[in-house]
Amino acid sequence: MTLKGGLGPDIRAESLQHYDPETLGQVIQDGIPGTAMPPWQPLLTQTEINWVVDYLLTGEE
């Protein structure tokens, strides 16, 4: 709920600045094998993934 991590890493905007939008979108789309990060491509459209990327990188809705 706070985006500070727990099961996964801290995903607040200041912690994700090393990601460019395209790379972060790929992580959301494909997940990270061997971790708790699942692929979201089966459930989200590209437009929705882009919204999530923008939200995570800026912290704004």
Secondary structure, DSSP 8 states (H G I E B T S, - for coil): --SS-SSS---SGGGSTTS-HHHHHHHHHH--TTSS----TTTS-HHHHHHHHHHHHH---
